[in-house]
Amino acid sequence: MKTLKERILQDGKVLGENVLKVDSFLTHQVDPLLMQEIGREFAQIFKEEGITKVVTIEASGIAPALFTGLFLNVPVIFARKQKSLTMKEELLTTEVYSFTKEVTSTVSISKKFLSEQDNVLIIDDFLANGQAALGLTALCKQAGAQVTGIGIVIEKSFQSGRQLLEEKGLRVASLARIASLKNRQAQFISEDE
């Protein structure tokens, strides 16, 4: 997605060979017009799949997931990293390791929001090692829901996430695929690859 790639080059900060900081438009401050364009693009990619729910994980996946749900006209569910006092019903839970935070969190979704009738699209901000997407897939499977695809805003293709997900038979669609963060510059994989 050209607009996203331009924004990464303009405002993204490479903090090392594995870390790209995009807090000015995605992970801390959110650009709603860009998120709208991202949501429209994911909806276009998955429009024929009969999606009934969009699932993400808090917090940075929520904005692109909301706009995707808007354009697909389906509800959006986000897995919570901390149980609140209002979450008293039965929960679907799993452990997810965060590459950037270097912590493992127990994430939860209320059982009442997912069922075996659901056809799910998972949306997330980054794909690095694939653990968040695998965790969300596990939550959906606990409910008997089908995961039709995984939409990623920014994929670090030099890490193992895509391969891990595709080996599990999951369809991955990334809007910006980064081949390298060497020399403090994001290098993208061409659209043909």
C-alpha positions as CSV (number, residue, x, y, z in Angstrom):
1,M,0.0,0.0,0.0
2,K,1.8,3.1,-1.3
3,T,0.4,5.6,1.2
4,L,1.4,3.4,4.2
5,K,4.9,2.8,2.8
6,E,5.4,6.5,2.2
7,R,4.3,7.2,5.8
8,I,6.7,4.6,7.2
9,L,9.6,6.2,5.3
10,Q,8.6,9.8,6.3
11,D,7.7,9.3,10.0
12,G,8.9,5.8,11.0
13,K,12.1,5.6,13.1
14,V,14.4,2.6,12.8
15,L,15.7,1.9,16.3
16,G,17.8,-1.1,15.3
17,E,17.9,-4.0,12.8
18,N,14.7,-5.4,14.4
19,V,12.6,-2.4,15.6
20,L,10.6,0.1,13.7
21,K,8.9,2.8,15.7
22,V,5.7,4.2,14.1
23,D,4.2,5.9,17.2
24,S,3.3,9.1,15.3
25,F,0.6,7.4,13.2
26,L,-0.2,3.9,14.4
27,T,1.1,2.7,17.8
28,H,0.6,5.7,20.1
29,Q,-0.9,8.6,18.1
30,V,-3.3,7.4,15.4
31,D,-3.9,9.0,12.0
32,P,-7.6,8.3,11.4
33,L,-7.4,9.1,7.7
34,L,-4.6,6.6,7.2
35,M,-6.5,4.0,9.4
36,Q,-9.6,4.6,7.2
37,E,-7.6,3.8,4.1
38,I,-6.0,0.8,5.7
39,G,-9.5,-0.5,6.8
40,R,-10.8,0.0,3.3
41,E,-7.9,-1.9,1.8
42,F,-8.3,-4.9,4.2
43,A,-12.0,-4.9,3.5
44,Q,-11.3,-5.0,-0.3
45,I,-8.8,-7.9,0.1
46,F,-11.2,-10.0,2.2
47,K,-14.6,-8.9,0.7
48,E,-15.4,-12.3,-0.8
49,E,-14.6,-14.3,2.3
50,G,-17.9,-13.9,4.2
51,I,-16.3,-12.4,7.3
52,T,-18.6,-12.2,10.3
53,K,-16.2,-10.8,12.9
54,V,-12.9,-8.9,13.0
55,V,-10.6,-9.9,15.9
56,T,-7.6,-8.0,17.1
57,I,-5.5,-7.6,20.3
58,E,-5.2,-4.4,22.4
59,A,-4.0,-1.8,21.9
60,S,-2.4,-0.9,18.5
61,G,-4.5,-3.3,16.5
62,I,-7.8,-1.7,17.5
63,A,-7.7,1.3,15.1
64,P,-7.1,-0.6,11.9
65,A,-9.5,-3.3,13.0
66,L,-12.3,-0.8,13.7
67,F,-12.0,0.7,10.2
68,T,-11.8,-2.8,8.7
69,G,-15.0,-3.8,10.6
70,L,-16.7,-0.6,9.4
71,F,-16.0,-1.3,5.8
72,L,-17.0,-5.0,6.1
73,N,-20.0,-4.0,8.2
74,V,-19.2,-6.5,11.0
75,P,-18.5,-6.3,14.7
76,V,-14.9,-5.9,16.0
77,I,-13.7,-7.9,19.0
78,F,-10.4,-7.1,20.8
79,A,-8.6,-9.5,23.0
80,R,-7.8,-7.9,26.4
81,K,-4.5,-8.2,28.0
82,Q,-5.8,-7.6,31.5
83,K,-9.1,-8.9,32.9
84,S,-11.4,-6.2,34.2
85,L,-13.9,-6.4,37.0
86,T,-16.7,-6.4,34.4
87,M,-15.4,-9.6,32.7
88,K,-17.1,-12.1,34.9
89,E,-18.4,-14.5,32.2
90,E,-16.6,-17.4,30.8
91,L,-13.5,-16.4,28.9
92,L,-11.4,-17.8,26.1
93,T,-7.8,-17.3,27.1
94,T,-4.3,-17.9,25.8
95,E,-0.7,-16.8,26.3
96,V,0.9,-14.4,23.8
97,Y,4.5,-13.3,23.7
98,S,5.2,-9.7,22.6
99,F,8.3,-9.2,20.5
100,T,8.6,-5.5,21.2
101,K,7.6,-5.6,24.9
102,E,9.5,-8.8,25.6
103,V,6.7,-10.1,27.8
104,T,4.2,-12.8,27.8
105,S,0.6,-11.8,28.4
106,T,-2.6,-13.8,29.1
107,V,-5.1,-12.4,26.6
108,S,-8.9,-13.0,26.8
109,I,-12.1,-12.7,24.8
110,S,-15.5,-13.3,26.3
111,K,-17.1,-16.6,25.0
112,K,-20.3,-14.7,24.3
113,F,-18.8,-12.8,21.3
114,L,-17.5,-15.7,19.3
115,S,-19.1,-18.9,18.2
116,E,-18.8,-21.8,15.7
117,Q,-20.9,-19.7,13.2
118,D,-18.2,-17.0,13.0
119,N,-15.9,-16.5,10.1
120,V,-13.0,-14.4,11.5
121,L,-10.6,-12.0,10.0
122,I,-7.7,-11.2,12.4
123,I,-6.2,-7.7,12.1
124,D,-2.9,-6.6,13.8
125,D,-0.5,-3.7,13.5
126,F,2.7,-5.7,13.2
127,L,3.8,-9.2,12.2
128,A,7.2,-10.2,13.6
129,N,7.4,-13.7,15.1
130,G,3.7,-14.4,14.6
131,Q,2.8,-15.1,18.3
132,A,0.0,-12.5,18.5
133,A,-1.7,-13.9,15.4
134,L,-1.3,-17.4,16.6
135,G,-2.7,-16.5,20.0
136,L,-5.7,-14.9,18.4
137,T,-6.2,-17.9,16.2
138,A,-6.1,-20.1,19.2
139,L,-8.8,-18.0,20.9
140,C,-11.0,-18.3,17.8
141,K,-10.5,-22.1,17.6
142,Q,-11.5,-22.4,21.3
143,A,-14.8,-20.9,20.3
144,G,-15.1,-23.1,17.2
145,A,-14.8,-20.1,14.9
146,Q,-13.1,-20.3,11.5
147,V,-10.1,-18.0,10.9
148,T,-10.3,-17.0,7.2
149,G,-7.4,-14.7,7.1
150,I,-4.9,-12.5,8.9
151,G,-4.5,-8.8,7.9
152,I,-1.2,-7.2,9.0
153,V,-0.5,-3.5,8.7
154,I,3.3,-3.8,8.8
155,E,5.1,-7.1,8.3
156,K,8.8,-7.5,9.2
157,S,9.4,-10.2,6.5
158,F,13.0,-10.8,7.8
159,Q,11.4,-12.5,10.9
160,S,9.7,-15.8,11.0
161,G,6.0,-14.8,11.5
162,R,4.7,-15.2,8.0
163,Q,6.3,-18.6,7.5
164,L,5.0,-19.8,10.8
165,L,1.4,-18.7,10.0
166,E,1.4,-20.0,6.5
167,E,2.7,-23.4,7.7
168,K,-0.4,-23.5,9.8
169,G,-2.5,-23.0,6.7
170,L,-3.4,-19.4,7.4
171,R,-3.7,-16.7,4.7
172,V,-1.7,-13.6,5.5
173,A,-2.2,-10.3,3.7
174,S,0.3,-7.5,4.7
175,L,0.0,-3.9,3.5
176,A,3.7,-3.1,3.9
177,R,6.3,-5.9,3.9
178,I,9.7,-4.8,5.2
179,A,12.6,-6.8,3.9
180,S,15.2,-5.1,6.1
181,L,15.8,-2.3,8.6
182,K,19.5,-2.2,8.0
183,N,21.3,1.2,7.7
184,R,18.5,2.8,9.7
185,Q,16.2,2.6,6.7
186,A,13.1,0.5,6.0
187,Q,13.6,-1.5,2.8
188,F,10.4,-2.9,1.4
189,I,9.6,-6.2,-0.5
190,S,8.2,-5.4,-3.9
191,E,4.6,-6.1,-4.7
192,D,5.5,-8.9,-7.0
193,E,7.1,-11.1,-4.3
